[in-house]
C-alpha cells in the first residue's frame, strides 16, 4: 500500500510554481502602487524611490515567470507551496522600503512579516515619529495579507464536508481548484471591500480623521492590529471610535463567505452559524472574566473595567491585537485568560488566526461522543455529527492534528525565551500572541529583544498564519520529488 501511494504521489511542477509566482509578482506590483502613491503625496521621495526599485523587480520577474507554459489544473500541494512562498517573498521585498524609515534589516523584516501575516507585533519603541507612508504601508499590507489568506484558505480545504460548508465550498468547486478559488475570491473581495468601506465611513464621521479612519479600518477588518499611535485604541477619548473598531475586528473574525451566503439565504442563517455563536459566546465569557480581573487585580473602577474588558476581549478573540490600556500592567490571571482566548482565535475562513473555533468545536464534540459511548452497548454505532452534518474522518484528523501542531510550536518557541531568562508567563503570552497572529504584547517584544528571539517570533507568525501544515508540506521531500507528475 505504501509503495502504491508513493507511485501515485504527485510532486509540484516547477513550471506551474513559476507561472503562478509570476502572477503573484504582478499582483504584488499592483498592490505596491498604493504605498508608492502615498509616499509621493506625503513628500517621502527617498522612500518612493525604494518602492520604485521594488516595482521594477516585481514587473521584470513577474513578466518572465508568467510567460512559462503550464497546465491549468493546480494540485493541492502546489497551492500550499505558493501560499508559503507568497508569505515569505512579500515581507522580504517590502523590507527594503521599510528600511527607508530608519529601521535595521531585522526590524524591517519583523515589521513586514508582522504586517503580511496580520499579526501586529512590533519591535519599535514608538511609531509616532515615523513617516505617514510607513504607517500606511503597515496597515495596507495587513489588509491585503488578510484578504490573501482568506482566498487561499479555499485551496487548503478541498473535500466536501462541515469544514468546506463553513467556507461555502460546493462539491463542484472542490473538483476545480482554480475555478473554485476564483469564484470564492470574487465573493470574498466584495464582502471584504464592503466591510472596509463600512468601517472607514463611520470612523471618519465619528471624528477620527481620514488618515486614522483608513489605517484603523485596514487593520481592523484584517484583524491585524497595527495602529498609527503608540497607545493603540487608547489614543481616542470616549468609547465611540474604539467601539466601532472593535465591531470591525469582530466582523473580520467571522467566516467572510458566510456574509454572502446569509445575504442570499436570509440573515437568520448568519446567527444560526456554529462559529458565529461560539465567537459571541467566547467574547462574552472572556469579557465577564476580564471585568472581574481588571477591577480586583488592576484596581480599576467598575466603569473603567466595563469599558476596557470587552475591548481587550474582542481584540484577543478576533486576533486583532488592539488595546485600550497598557497590557504590561496585567496580573497573572488576566494574562492567562488572554492566552487561552488568543490561542482559540476566530472563525475558519475569516481573517483571524489562532486554532480556530470550528476545530475546537469538533474537539469538544469528539470528547462528548467519547463520554456518550461509555454508556452505550458495545455494538452500538454512533456517527459523529455537527450542525446536522456528518463529520468526515479526514476532517476530524486534520482538526486534531492542527490543534496538536499549534501546541507543539508554542511549546518549542517558548523554550528559547525561558533559556534566556524571560518570565515564563510573559514569554508564553508573546509566543501565543505571535503564533495566533494576534499582536498583543506585555512588553517582551521590543527594541531590546535579542535577534534570535525576534527570529523565533517571525517563524511563529509565519507558521501561525498558514497554520503550520502548509510549511510541513513545503518541507516534505515528496512534495518536490516523485516518480511521475500529474498533468505533465
C-alpha positions in Angstrom: 0.0 0.0 0.0 2.8 2.4 0.9 4.6 1.7 -2.5 1.3 2.2 -4.3 0.8 5.6 -2.6 4.3 6.6 -3.4 3.8 5.7 -7.1 0.6 7.8 -7.2 2.1 10.9 -5.3 2.5 13.9 -7.5 5.3 16.3 -6.7 4.9 20.0 -7.5 5.7 21.0 -11.1 8.2 23.8 -11.2 6.8 25.5 -14.3 3.4 25.7 -12.5 5.0 27.2 -9.4 7.0 29.6 -11.6 4.0 30.7 -13.6 1.8 31.4 -10.5 4.7 33.1 -8.7 4.9 35.3 -11.7 1.2 36.1 -11.3 1.7 36.8 -7.6 4.6 39.2 -8.5 2.3 41.1 -10.9 -0.4 41.2 -8.3 2.0 42.5 -5.6 3.3 45.0 -8.1 -0.2 46.4 -8.4 -0.7 46.4 -4.7 2.6 48.3 -4.2 1.4 51.2 -6.3 -0.8 52.3 -3.4 2.1 52.9 -0.9 4.2 54.4 -3.7 1.4 57.0 -4.3 1.2 57.7 -0.5 4.9 58.2 -0.3 4.8 60.6 -3.3 1.8 62.6 -1.9 3.4 62.9 1.5 6.8 64.0 0.1 8.8 60.9 1.1 10.9 60.9 -2.1 13.6 58.6 -0.8 11.0 56.0 0.2 9.2 56.4 -3.0 12.4 55.6 -4.9 12.7 52.4 -2.9 9.2 51.4 -3.9 10.2 52.1 -7.5 13.0 49.6 -7.2 10.7 47.0 -5.8 8.2 47.7 -8.6 10.9 47.2 -11.3 11.9 43.9 -9.7 8.3 42.7 -9.5 7.5 43.7 -13.0 10.6 42.1 -14.5 10.3 38.9 -12.6 6.6 38.6 -12.9 6.6 39.2 -16.7 9.3 36.5 -17.2 7.7 33.9 -15.0 4.2 34.5 -16.2 5.2 33.5 -19.7 6.1 30.0 -18.6 3.7 27.4 -20.2 1.8 25.4 -17.5 -1.3 23.3 -17.3 -4.4 24.9 -15.9 -5.1 22.4 -13.1 -3.4 23.2 -9.8 -2.6 20.5 -7.2 -3.2 21.0 -3.5 0.5 20.7 -2.6 1.2 23.3 -5.3 -1.3 25.7 -3.8 0.3 25.2 -0.3 3.8 25.9 -1.7 2.5 29.0 -3.5 0.9 30.2 -0.3 4.1 29.7 1.6 6.3 31.4 -1.0 3.9 34.4 -1.1 4.1 35.0 2.6 7.9 34.6 2.5 8.7 36.7 -0.5 6.3 39.6 0.3 8.0 40.6 3.6 11.5 40.1 2.1 10.7 42.5 -0.7 8.8 45.1 1.4 11.6 45.2 4.0 13.6 47.3 1.6 11.2 50.3 1.5 10.6 49.9 5.3 14.3 50.3 5.9 14.0 53.8 4.4 12.1 54.9 7.5 15.2 54.3 9.6 14.8 50.6 10.5 17.5 48.0 10.6 17.0 45.0 8.3 15.9 42.7 11.1 13.4 45.2 12.5 12.1 46.0 9.0 11.7 42.3 8.2 9.9 41.8 11.6 7.5 44.6 10.8 6.9 43.3 7.3 6.3 39.7 8.4 4.0 41.0 11.2 2.1 43.1 8.6 1.8 40.4 5.9 0.7 37.8 8.4 -1.8 40.3 10.0 -0.2 39.9 13.4 0.6 43.4 14.6 3.5 42.7 16.9 6.2 45.4 16.7 9.8 45.7 17.9 9.7 49.6 17.7 9.7 51.7 20.8 7.5 54.2 19.1 5.8 54.6 15.7 4.6 58.2 16.1 7.9 59.5 14.9 7.7 57.5 11.6 6.6 59.0 8.3 2.9 58.6 7.3 4.0 56.4 4.4 5.4 53.9 6.9 2.3 53.9 9.0 0.1 53.5 5.9 2.0 50.6 4.3 1.9 48.5 7.5 -1.9 48.7 7.6 -2.1 48.3 3.8 0.0 45.1 4.0 -2.2 43.8 6.7 -5.3 44.5 4.6 -4.1 42.6 1.6 -2.5 39.9 3.7 -5.8 39.2 5.4 -7.6 39.1 2.1 -5.0 36.8 0.6 -5.1 34.2 3.4 -9.0 34.0 3.2 -8.8 33.4 -0.6 -6.0 30.9 -0.2 -7.9 29.1 2.6 -10.1 27.5 -0.1 -7.1 25.8 -1.6 -6.3 24.2 1.8 -9.8 22.7 2.3 -10.8 20.7 -0.8 -13.1 17.9 0.4 -16.8 18.5 0.9 -18.0 18.3 4.5 -18.6 20.5 7.5 -15.3 22.4 7.0 -15.9 23.1 3.4 -19.5 24.1 4.2 -18.2 26.8 6.5 -16.2 28.2 3.6 -19.2 28.0 1.3 -17.3 25.5 -0.9 -19.5 23.4 -3.1 -18.7 19.9 -4.3 -18.3 21.2 -7.8 -15.8 23.9 -6.6 -13.8 21.2 -4.8 -13.2 19.4 -8.1 -11.7 22.6 -9.7 -9.2 24.4 -7.5 -8.6 27.2 -9.9 -12.2 27.8 -10.9 -13.4 27.4 -7.3 -10.8 29.8 -5.9 -11.8 32.4 -8.5 -15.5 32.2 -7.7 -14.7 32.3 -4.0 -12.3 35.2 -4.4 -14.9 37.3 -6.2 -17.4 36.9 -3.3 -14.7 37.4 -0.6 -13.3 40.6 -2.3 -16.7 42.1 -2.5 -17.5 41.3 1.2 -14.1 42.4 2.3 -14.3 45.7 0.4 -17.8 46.5 1.8 -16.7 45.7 5.3 -13.7 48.0 4.9 -15.7 50.9 3.4 -18.4 50.3 6.1 -15.7 50.8 8.7 -13.9 53.8 7.2 -17.0 55.9 6.8 -18.3 55.6 10.4 -14.8 56.2 11.8 -14.4 59.3 9.8 -17.8 60.6 10.7 -17.0 59.9 14.4 -14.1 62.3 14.2 -11.1 60.0 14.0 -9.7 61.9 11.0 -9.5 60.5 7.5 -6.0 59.0 7.8 -6.8 57.3 11.1 -10.1 56.1 9.7 -8.3 54.4 6.7 -5.4 52.9 8.7 -7.5 51.6 11.5 -10.1 50.2 9.1 -7.4 48.3 7.1 -6.0 46.9 10.4 -9.4 46.1 12.0 -11.1 44.3 9.1 -7.9 42.2 8.5 -7.7 41.6 12.3 -4.2 42.9 12.0 -3.9 45.5 14.8 -1.2 47.9 13.6 -2.1 51.4 14.8 -0.6 54.7 13.9 -0.4 55.6 17.6 1.7 54.1 20.4 -1.4 53.8 22.6 -3.4 51.9 20.0 -7.1 52.5 20.7 -6.2 54.4 23.9 -5.4 57.4 21.6 -9.1 58.1 21.3 -11.3 59.6 24.1 -14.7 58.1 24.7 -16.0 54.7 23.5 -17.4 55.5 20.1 -14.3 55.1 17.9 -12.8 52.2 19.9 -16.2 50.6 19.8 -16.5 50.9 16.1 -13.0 49.5 15.6 -13.8 46.6 17.9 -17.0 45.8 15.9 -14.9 45.8 12.7 -12.5 43.3 14.3 -15.4 41.1 15.3 -16.8 41.3 11.7 -13.4 40.3 10.2 -13.2 37.3 12.5 -16.4 35.8 11.1 -16.1 33.5 8.0 -16.3 36.0 5.2 -18.1 33.7 2.8 -20.9 33.5 5.5 -21.9 37.1 4.7 -22.6 36.3 1.1 -24.3 33.1 2.0 -26.5 34.9 4.6 -27.4 37.6 2.1 -28.7 35.0 -0.3 -30.3 32.7 2.2 -31.5 35.1 4.9 -29.7 36.7 7.8 -31.2 34.2 10.2 -28.6 31.8 8.7 -25.8 34.1 10.0 -26.8 33.9 13.6 -27.5 30.2 13.4 -23.9 29.5 12.3 -22.0 27.5 14.9 -18.9 29.7 14.6 -20.8 33.0 15.0 -22.5 31.7 18.1 -19.2 30.4 19.5 -17.5 33.7 18.7 -20.1 35.8 20.5 -20.2 33.4 23.5 -16.5 33.3 24.0 -16.2 37.1 23.7 -18.9 37.5 26.3 -17.3 34.9 28.7 -13.9 36.5 28.3 -15.3 40.0 28.9 -17.0 38.9 32.1 -13.9 37.3 33.5 -11.7 40.3 32.5 -14.1 42.7 34.1 -13.5 41.0 37.4 -9.7 40.7 36.8 -9.4 44.4 35.9 -11.5 45.5 38.9 -9.9 43.3 41.6 -6.5 42.8 40.0 -5.7 46.1 38.4 -7.8 48.1 40.9 -9.7 49.8 38.0 -13.2 51.2 38.8 -16.2 49.2 37.6 -16.8 51.8 34.9 -13.2 51.5 33.6 -13.3 47.7 33.8 -16.6 47.6 31.9 -15.0 49.8 29.2 -11.6 48.1 28.8 -12.5 44.4 29.3 -14.8 44.0 26.2 -12.4 45.9 24.0 -9.4 43.7 25.0 -11.5 40.5 24.9 -12.8 41.2 21.4 -9.3 42.2 20.2 -7.8 39.0 21.6 -10.6 36.7 20.4 -10.6 38.2 16.9 -6.8 38.1 17.0 -6.7 41.8 16.0 -4.3 42.9 18.7 -5.6 46.4 19.5 -5.7 47.6 23.1 -7.2 50.4 25.1 -4.8 50.1 28.1 -1.2 49.3 28.9 -1.0 45.4 29.0 2.2 45.5 31.0 0.0 46.2 34.0 -1.9 42.9 33.7 -2.0 40.5 36.6 -1.2 36.8 36.1 -4.9 35.7 35.9 -5.7 38.3 33.1 -2.6 37.1 31.1 -3.7 33.5 31.5 -7.3 34.3 30.3 -5.9 36.2 27.3 -3.5 33.4 26.4 -6.4 31.0 26.2 -8.5 33.5 24.2 -5.7 34.3 21.7 -5.0 30.6 21.2 -8.6 30.0 20.4 -8.9 32.6 17.7 -11.8 33.4 15.3 -13.8 31.6 12.7 -12.4 29.3 10.0 -12.4 31.2 6.7 -12.0 34.6 8.3 -9.0 36.9 8.6 -8.5 35.8 12.2 -5.7 33.5 13.4 -5.4 31.0 16.2 -6.5 27.4 16.4 -10.0 28.4 15.0 -13.3 28.0 16.7 -14.6 25.3 14.4 -11.7 23.0 15.2 -12.3 23.4 19.0 -16.0 22.7 18.4 -15.0 19.5 16.6 -12.7 18.6 19.5 -15.4 19.2 22.1 -17.9 17.2 20.0 -15.5 14.2 19.9 -15.0 14.5 23.6 -18.7 14.4 24.1 -19.1 11.4 21.9 -16.4 9.6 23.7 -18.2 10.1 27.0 -21.6 9.1 25.5 -20.1 5.8 24.1 -19.2 4.8 27.6 -23.0 4.5 28.3 -23.9 2.6 25.1 -23.7 -1.1 24.3 -20.5 -2.3 22.7 -22.3 -3.0 19.4 -23.9 0.5 19.2 -23.0 2.7 16.3 -22.8 6.5 16.9 -21.9 8.6 13.9 -20.2 11.9 14.7 -22.3 14.8 13.5 -22.1 18.5 13.9 -24.7 21.1 13.0 -26.7 18.4 11.3 -23.8 17.4 9.1 -21.7 14.2 9.4 -18.1 14.8 10.4 -15.8 13.0 8.0 -12.8 11.1 9.4 -10.3 13.3 7.5 -11.8 16.4 8.9 -11.6 15.2 12.5 -8.0 14.0 12.0 -7.0 17.3 10.4 -8.6 19.4 13.2 -6.9 17.4 15.9 -3.6 17.4 14.1 -3.6 21.2 13.6 -4.5 21.8 17.3 -1.6 19.5 18.3 0.8 21.2 15.9 -0.2 24.6 17.3 0.6 23.5 20.8 3.9 21.9 19.8 5.0 25.1 18.0 4.1 27.2 21.0 6.0 25.0 23.4 9.1 24.7 21.2 9.1 28.5 20.7 8.7 29.1 24.4 11.9 27.3 25.3 14.4 29.8 23.9 12.7 32.6 25.9 13.0 30.5 29.1 16.6 29.7 28.3 17.4 33.4 28.1 15.8 34.2 31.4 12.4 35.7 30.4 9.5 35.4 32.8 7.6 32.2 31.9 4.1 33.7 31.8 5.2 36.8 29.8 7.2 34.7 27.4 4.3 32.3 26.8 2.0 35.3 26.2 4.3 36.7 23.5 4.7 33.3 21.8 0.9 32.6 21.8 0.3 36.1 20.5 2.7 35.6 17.6 1.6 32.1 16.7 -2.0 33.1 16.9 -1.2 36.2 14.8 -2.7 38.4 17.5 -0.2 41.1 18.2 -0.9 41.9 21.9 2.2 42.2 24.0 3.0 42.5 27.7 6.3 44.3 26.9 8.6 41.4 25.9 8.6 42.3 22.2 10.5 45.5 21.8 13.8 47.1 20.7 15.8 45.2 23.3 14.6 41.7 22.2 17.6 39.7 21.1 17.8 39.0 17.3 17.4 35.2 18.0 14.1 35.7 19.7 12.9 38.1 17.0 13.6 35.4 14.6 11.7 32.9 16.7 8.6 35.2 16.7 9.0 35.7 12.9 8.8 32.0 12.4 5.8 31.8 14.8 3.9 34.4 12.8 4.6 32.7 9.5 3.6 29.3 10.8 0.6 30.6 12.6 -0.7 32.4 9.5 -0.5 29.3 7.3 -1.4 27.0 10.1 1.8 25.1 10.2 0.6 22.2 7.9 1.5 24.2 4.8 5.1 24.6 5.9 5.3 20.9 6.6 4.1 20.2 3.1 6.8 22.5 1.8 9.5 20.7 3.8 8.1 17.2 2.9 10.6 15.7 0.4 7.8 14.0 -1.7 6.4 17.5 -2.4 9.4 18.1 -4.6 10.5 14.6 -5.7 8.3 11.8 -7.0 8.0 9.1 -9.7 5.7 10.9 -12.0 4.0 14.2 -12.4 0.3 14.8 -12.8 -0.7 16.7 -15.9 2.9 16.9 -17.2 
